[in-house]
């Protein structure tokens, strides 16, 4: 009889539903993923640094291709980190140092004659730092003879308070490796020759020594900036402490970051705007034609935050109690709807990525009259908008109040884009 009672009691225990995840456990998972994704962003940037050093030591088609490959690999974890923006002030205040876009590339180096010169909006649009020793910034002469990380990050990046004066980060490095993409909405990425970095005889583009110094300094600066953010999410780091101090506020930061990246930033500014304008200059990774991947991994990053799971470049997984579990405990139907919309968006992202890798460049998808490209891109936009609506429902069932989700004229008031 005692054995039967014990067995019955054990069966009752085993049949009980699992306890819902606690907000404190969910934000701890989030912080662990933050540490991993920024740590991987740092590690891959360090690999890029090694490849850039090898390229500059012996410029060739092969070493340039290796540096480009390393840049592309570095974008994979970094794009997944973007879901940590918007809800975390430490990330928001820092992000512009590494991923500012779009840029007036004439600030940095020579450009095609069709690019033009300075504009009313930006007197430094064609300043050509690499071809200069002095620039006039804010009415003052600035000596740019010696190109250092400090000069790039402290003086040149965002010069004159103009957002398009991007002198640092992934996209400055991208331009230095690929050069301008002069193909418009036709196939082909930038095609900078390795000889732009040959020292002495054989140098093309002029100022090969300064171009090498700029690429080296910009890459070193990227590594230093990523090291700072990786430390912020490591145990004892400021970003980890901020998001875990108040678990409910931490959960709100998570869901705000998901919604804002999904809606205003990605669906709006990075995707719909370029489609409305049929303008490849609005591509996120416009020099390398890697935009389809940057969109794809942003989508992966949003889903990572919701599911509490991140797959690292080496295949290992960082996972734990998730936002999905919190939402499911409050309203299983809402959780199911969020996951359904996240999956639908990633299906659309996967279709776009497959078409790009099969030969239709993202540039070509943006071309007027490309109905197939338009449909592929709009499926992604529609998926992102739909998943944002479900993310907002999740916030309500978690009693998080109204979310301050980033908007975009291209979604909310398209006519304003053309004014």
Secondary structure, 3 states (H helix, E strand, C coil): CHHHHHHHHHHHHHHCCCCCCCHHHHHHHHHHHHHHHHHHHHHHHHHHHHHHHHHHHCCCHHHHHHHHHHHHHHHHHHHHHHHHCCCCHHHHHHHHHHHCCCCCHHHCCCCCHHHCCCCCCCCCCCCCHHHCCEEEECCEEEECCCCCHHHHHHHHCCHHHCCCCCCCCHHHHHHHHHCCCCCCCCCCCCCCCHHHHCCCCCCCCCCHHHHHHHHHHHHHHHHHHHHHHHHHHCCCCHHHHHHHHCHHHHHHHHHHHHHHHHHHHHHHHHHHHHHHHCCHHHCCCCCCCCHHHHHHHHHHHHHHHHHCEEECCCCCEEECCCHHHHHHHHCHHHHHHHHHHHHHHHHHHHHHHHHHHCCCCHHHHCCCCCHHHHHHHHHHHHHHHHHHHHHHHHHHHCCCCCCCCCCCHHHHCHHHHHC
